[in-house]
């Protein structure tokens, strides 16, 4: 049965028609693949031959020499098919796009390789982020919140309380003291609105100091302690032939403790709290105090005024020119 069938298949058709073309056998395909593989291994040769004019014929000739040297008989048709297959990349595997589901499936299958390193990296990132939040960003945010709360709630309320307390201590006819208090309060409010915390706190401190000054009844006396100057004179820059005379004074309370007062310097307009300052007086007053001290280094009549409670400005019992200095 097998031989009869084979004989019948090999016999030509009775009507004289052309036999069907034979399909390439498995061996031919394998040879073509081997040719392509040989061409890939000889990449330099391929590039050189393909760059020439008759590259296909030259390349086939080279391939024939290679296979003849190995004792392998390869038909020219196979060689040509191998060269064509190389140009067409027929035996080159090009992976297709897996798509999202394919990539997710691959990631799941290979999770043992990337999951632990990824988890470690995520843990380090989380630790760094938490450290930054706790150690830097958190405190900075809380400080900003506290500053905003102080500027909008704490300081405005404190300024108002300090102003009211100072006004309550001011004498009814102490217009200058009331004007000073109002100016300090206005400066503090402007500072809070401008988010200048330092300036607002400085205004609050000045208001509280003003209240303390208003509450005290102080005596003004000329400094006459050994080793300390009781008076100085200045030569004005705009009047070289003239002298300005100053007595160095201090304010003491009923216990004899020296208290500071806010004094404005006539030299540069600066205001500062001082325990000692120089008050400008006529030369006659300066000379009288100097004579009082010259005989025994003690000034018997050292009291020259007072700072009454309810007022901020000193009141002098001697003639003064109204100016003061803070440095000498």
C-alpha positions as CSV (number, residue, x, y, z in Angstrom):
1,X,0.0,0.0,0.0
2,X,2.8,2.4,0.9
3,X,4.9,1.7,-2.2
4,X,1.9,2.0,-4.6
5,X,1.0,5.3,-3.1
6,X,4.5,6.6,-3.5
7,X,4.7,5.4,-7.1
8,X,1.4,7.1,-7.9
9,X,2.6,10.4,-6.4
10,X,5.8,10.3,-8.3
11,X,4.2,9.7,-11.7
12,X,3.6,12.8,-13.9
13,X,0.1,13.8,-14.7
14,X,-1.5,12.1,-17.7
15,X,-2.5,15.3,-19.4
16,X,1.1,16.7,-19.7
17,X,0.6,19.6,-17.2
18,X,3.6,21.0,-15.3
19,X,4.2,19.4,-11.9
20,X,3.6,21.7,-8.8
21,X,6.6,23.5,-7.4
22,X,8.3,21.7,-4.6
23,X,8.3,23.4,-1.3
24,X,11.5,24.0,0.5
25,X,12.3,21.2,2.8
26,X,13.3,21.4,6.4
27,X,16.9,20.9,5.6
28,X,16.9,23.9,3.3
29,X,15.4,26.1,6.0
30,X,18.0,25.0,8.4
31,X,20.7,25.7,5.9
32,X,19.4,29.1,5.3
33,X,19.3,29.8,9.0
34,X,22.9,28.6,9.3
35,X,23.9,31.0,6.5
36,X,22.3,33.8,8.3
37,X,24.0,32.8,11.5
38,X,27.3,32.7,9.7
39,X,26.7,36.1,8.2
40,X,26.0,37.5,11.7
41,X,29.2,36.0,13.1
42,X,31.1,37.5,10.2
43,X,29.6,41.0,10.6
44,X,32.7,42.8,9.4
45,X,32.7,40.8,6.2
46,X,29.0,41.5,5.7
47,X,29.4,45.2,6.1
48,X,32.4,45.3,3.7
49,X,30.7,43.2,1.0
50,X,27.3,44.9,1.3
51,X,29.1,48.2,0.9
52,X,30.5,47.2,-2.5
53,X,28.7,47.5,-5.8
54,X,28.1,43.7,-6.5
55,X,27.6,43.0,-2.8
56,X,25.3,40.1,-3.2
57,X,27.4,38.1,-5.6
58,X,30.6,38.9,-3.7
59,X,29.0,37.9,-0.5
60,X,27.7,34.6,-1.9
61,X,31.2,33.9,-3.2
62,X,32.6,34.4,0.2
63,X,30.0,32.2,1.8
64,X,30.7,29.5,-0.7
65,X,34.4,29.5,0.2
66,X,33.6,29.3,3.9
67,X,31.3,26.3,3.5
68,X,33.6,24.6,1.0
69,X,36.4,24.9,3.5
70,X,34.2,23.1,6.0
71,X,33.3,20.4,3.5
72,X,29.7,21.5,3.3
73,X,27.9,21.6,0.0
74,X,25.4,24.4,0.1
75,X,23.5,25.2,-3.1
76,X,23.6,28.8,-4.4
77,X,19.8,29.1,-4.0
78,X,20.2,28.5,-0.3
79,X,23.1,31.0,-0.1
80,X,21.0,33.6,-1.9
81,X,18.0,32.9,0.4
82,X,20.2,33.3,3.4
83,X,21.5,36.7,2.3
84,X,18.0,37.8,1.5
85,X,16.8,36.5,4.9
86,X,19.5,38.6,6.6
87,X,18.5,41.7,4.8
88,X,14.8,41.1,5.6
89,X,15.7,40.1,9.3
90,X,13.6,37.0,8.7
91,X,15.2,35.0,11.5
92,X,15.6,37.9,14.0
93,X,13.3,37.7,17.0
94,X,11.6,41.0,17.7
95,X,9.6,40.9,20.8
96,X,6.1,42.3,20.5
97,X,4.7,44.9,22.9
98,X,3.1,43.0,25.8
99,X,0.7,45.8,26.6
100,X,-0.2,47.0,30.1
101,X,-1.5,43.6,31.2
102,X,1.5,41.8,29.8
103,X,3.9,44.2,31.7
104,X,1.9,43.8,34.9
105,X,2.0,40.0,34.5
106,X,5.8,40.1,33.9
107,X,6.3,42.3,37.0
108,X,4.2,39.9,39.1
109,X,6.2,36.9,37.9
110,X,9.6,38.6,38.6
111,X,8.5,40.2,41.9
112,X,11.1,38.2,43.8
113,X,13.8,40.1,42.0
114,X,12.5,43.6,42.4
115,X,10.0,43.6,45.3
116,X,12.5,43.6,48.2
117,X,14.9,46.3,46.8
118,X,11.8,48.4,45.9
119,X,10.5,48.0,49.4
120,X,13.8,48.9,50.9
121,X,14.0,52.1,48.7
122,X,10.5,53.0,49.6
123,X,11.3,52.5,53.3
124,X,14.4,54.7,53.1
125,X,12.4,57.4,51.2
126,X,9.6,57.2,53.8
127,X,12.2,57.5,56.7
128,X,13.9,60.5,55.0
129,X,10.5,62.2,54.4
130,X,9.4,61.6,58.0
131,X,12.7,62.8,59.4
132,X,12.5,66.0,57.3
133,X,8.9,66.6,58.4
134,X,9.6,66.0,62.0
135,X,13.0,67.6,62.3
136,X,12.7,70.5,59.9
137,X,9.4,71.2,58.2
138,X,7.3,70.5,61.2
139,X,9.1,72.8,63.6
140,X,9.3,75.5,60.9
141,X,5.6,75.3,60.2
142,X,4.8,75.4,63.9
143,X,7.1,78.4,64.4
144,X,5.3,80.2,61.6
145,X,2.0,79.4,63.1
146,X,3.1,80.7,66.5
147,X,4.5,83.9,64.9
148,X,1.2,84.5,63.0
149,X,-0.8,83.8,66.1
150,X,1.3,86.2,68.2
151,X,1.1,88.9,65.5
152,X,-2.7,88.6,65.0
153,X,-3.9,87.8,68.6
154,X,-1.3,88.0,71.4
155,X,0.6,91.2,70.6
156,X,-2.4,93.3,69.6
157,X,-4.1,92.4,72.8
158,X,-1.0,93.0,74.9
159,X,-0.4,96.3,73.2
160,X,-3.9,97.5,74.0
161,X,-3.6,96.3,77.7
162,X,-0.2,98.1,78.1
163,X,-1.6,101.3,76.5
164,X,-4.6,101.3,78.8
165,X,-2.5,100.6,81.9
166,X,-0.1,103.4,81.0
167,X,-2.9,105.9,80.3
168,X,-4.5,105.0,83.7
169,X,-1.3,106.0,85.4
170,X,-0.9,109.3,83.5
171,X,-1.9,112.5,85.2
172,X,-5.0,114.2,83.8
173,X,-3.0,117.2,82.6
174,X,0.0,115.2,81.4
175,X,-0.7,115.8,77.7
176,X,2.8,115.0,76.7
177,X,2.8,111.7,78.5
178,X,-0.5,110.7,76.8
179,X,0.8,111.7,73.4
180,X,3.9,109.6,73.9
181,X,1.8,106.6,75.0
182,X,-0.5,106.9,72.0
183,X,2.5,107.2,69.6
184,X,4.0,104.0,71.1
185,X,0.8,102.1,70.7
186,X,0.3,103.3,67.1
187,X,3.9,102.1,66.3
188,X,3.1,98.7,67.8
189,X,-0.1,98.3,65.9
190,X,1.6,99.2,62.6
191,X,4.4,96.7,63.4
192,X,1.8,93.9,63.9
193,X,0.1,94.8,60.6
194,X,3.4,94.8,58.8
195,X,4.3,91.4,60.4
196,X,7.3,92.9,62.1
197,X,7.3,91.0,65.3
198,X,10.5,92.5,66.7
199,X,9.2,96.1,66.3
200,X,5.9,95.2,67.8
201,X,7.7,93.6,70.9
202,X,9.9,96.7,71.2
203,X,6.8,99.0,71.2
204,X,5.2,96.7,73.9
205,X,8.3,96.9,76.0
206,X,8.3,100.7,75.7
207,X,4.7,100.9,76.8
208,X,5.3,98.8,79.8
209,X,8.4,100.9,80.7
210,X,6.3,104.0,80.4
211,X,3.8,102.7,82.8
212,X,6.6,102.0,85.3
213,X,8.0,105.5,84.9
214,X,4.5,107.0,85.4
215,X,4.1,105.1,88.6
216,X,7.3,106.4,90.2
217,X,8.1,109.7,91.9
218,X,11.8,110.3,91.4
219,X,14.3,112.9,92.5
220,X,16.8,114.4,90.1
221,X,20.3,115.0,91.5
222,X,23.7,115.9,90.2
223,X,26.2,113.0,90.3
224,X,28.9,113.7,92.8
225,X,30.5,110.4,93.6
226,X,34.3,110.2,93.7
227,X,35.8,109.4,90.3
228,X,32.7,110.5,88.4
229,X,32.3,113.7,86.5
230,X,29.5,116.1,87.6
231,X,29.6,118.3,84.5
232,X,31.0,118.6,81.0
233,X,31.0,121.2,78.2
234,X,30.8,120.8,74.4
235,X,32.0,123.1,71.6
236,X,29.3,123.0,68.9
237,X,30.5,122.3,65.4
238,X,28.4,125.2,63.9
239,X,29.7,127.6,66.6
240,X,33.4,127.0,67.2
241,X,33.8,129.9,69.6
242,X,30.9,128.9,71.9
243,X,30.5,126.3,74.6
244,X,27.5,124.3,75.8
245,X,27.5,123.4,79.5
246,X,25.9,120.2,80.9
247,X,25.3,118.9,84.4
248,X,25.4,115.1,84.7
249,X,22.3,114.0,86.6
250,X,20.5,110.8,87.7
251,X,17.0,109.9,89.0
252,X,16.6,108.1,92.4
253,X,13.5,106.8,94.1
254,X,12.6,107.1,97.8
255,X,15.0,104.3,98.7
256,X,17.9,105.9,97.0
257,X,17.9,103.4,94.1
258,X,18.9,104.8,90.7
259,X,16.1,104.4,88.1
260,X,16.5,104.8,84.3
261,X,14.4,107.2,82.3
262,X,13.9,107.6,78.5
263,X,16.0,110.6,77.4
264,X,16.3,112.1,73.9
265,X,19.8,113.3,72.9
266,X,19.9,116.7,71.3
267,X,23.1,115.7,69.4
268,X,21.6,113.0,67.2
269,X,17.9,112.8,68.2
270,X,18.3,109.2,69.6
271,X,16.1,108.2,72.4
272,X,17.3,105.6,74.9
273,X,16.8,104.6,78.5
274,X,19.6,106.0,80.7
275,X,20.5,106.0,84.4
276,X,22.7,109.1,83.8
277,X,22.4,111.9,81.3
278,X,23.7,115.4,80.8
279,X,21.2,118.3,81.0
280,X,22.2,121.6,79.3
281,X,22.3,124.5,81.7
282,X,23.5,128.1,81.5
283,X,27.2,128.7,82.4
284,X,26.2,130.4,85.6
285,X,24.4,127.3,86.9
286,X,27.3,125.1,85.8
287,X,29.9,127.4,87.5
288,X,27.8,127.4,90.8
289,X,27.7,123.6,90.9
290,X,31.5,123.5,90.1
291,X,32.3,125.9,92.9
292,X,30.1,123.8,95.3
293,X,32.1,120.7,94.5
294,X,35.6,122.3,94.3
295,X,36.1,122.9,98.1
296,X,35.4,119.3,99.4
297,X,34.5,117.2,96.3
298,X,30.9,117.1,97.6
299,X,27.9,118.9,96.1
300,X,25.8,119.9,99.0
301,X,22.9,121.3,96.8
302,X,22.8,118.4,94.4
303,X,19.0,118.2,94.0
304,X,18.0,120.1,90.8
305,X,14.5,118.7,90.1
306,X,12.1,115.8,90.1
307,X,10.1,113.5,87.9
308,X,6.7,113.3,89.5
309,X,4.4,110.3,89.3
310,X,1.9,110.5,86.5
311,X,4.4,112.3,84.2
312,X,7.3,111.1,82.0
313,X,9.4,114.2,81.5
314,X,11.8,115.4,84.2
315,X,11.1,118.8,85.8
316,X,14.1,120.9,86.8
317,X,14.4,123.5,89.5
318,X,17.3,125.2,87.8
319,X,17.4,127.1,84.5
320,X,17.9,124.7,81.6
321,X,18.2,125.1,77.9
322,X,16.0,122.0,77.4
323,X,18.6,119.8,75.7
324,X,20.3,116.7,76.9
325,X,23.1,114.4,75.9
326,X,23.6,110.6,76.5
327,X,27.4,110.3,75.9
328,X,30.3,112.4,77.0
